[in-house]
Each structure stands twice: as C-alpha cells, then as structure tokens.
Amino acid sequence: MNHTNWFLLENEQDYELAIARYQQIKHAEKGSVGHKEKTLLAHLISEYESKTSELPEVDPIEMIKIRMEDFGFNSSDLAKEYGDKGTISKVLNYKQALSLTMIRKFSKMMEIPVEALIKEYQLKGSS
C-alpha cells in the first residue's frame, strides 16, 4: 500500500485501516516519509482510542503490556528505548519498579498517559 492521505479516524473501519497501515510501516527509518506517516498514525490511533474506550483500571505494568501488544512491541523494543534488557525483564515481571526515566520514555513510546504509569503497584516478593 502506498502513501495515503490520513484524516481524523471517525469509525471502526478508519481505525482498522490505520492499525493495519501502522503495522506495515512501524519500522520505518527515522526522518523518512514512512516515519512521519507512522508518527501521524500513532497519534490518530491514540486519539481514536482515547475517545472510544476508557483505559482499563490496571496497574502500570499491565498497561505497558497491553500497549506493547497494541503496538506490536516486545521486550527487546523496550530495551532499545531504555537500553537494558535485564532491567526491562525485571520490571515486566514485577521484580523492579519503573524508574522515572522509564516512565517518561514508555509514556512517549506507547502513548500512555504518565498518570497511568505513576500509580502505585505491588512488586513480587515485597509486602
């Protein structure tokens, strides 16, 4: 599929097309036309989702896992953004708390409101 003129997503069909296109170009080179389109799509998708769905009441780690699935990310993608696969693994397994730097990066990367990531949550092995 070639470059499309994107407009605000107004219905489920627009949303599905945007998601499909995002999946095709999610690895576009930074600075390229594809990357600009990807960034625009991420914004449009996020806007549509915020209007059509309430964010579930889940802890920050669940929220990150949900958004990872939404965007097709895995822990390696998070490690590329943050720089340490071991730490990412500990965080996703509730063994280490999110750091302020992670909250900032993941909020931007996965379009999660910072407020959703700063909520308190229970780590495993702590009371």
Secondary structure by P-SEA (a helix, b strand, c coil): cccccccccccaaaaaaaaaaaaaccccccccaaaaaaaaaaaaaaaaaaaccccccccaaaaaaaaaaaacccaaaaaaacccaaaaaaaaaccccccaaaaaaaaaaaccccccccccccccccc
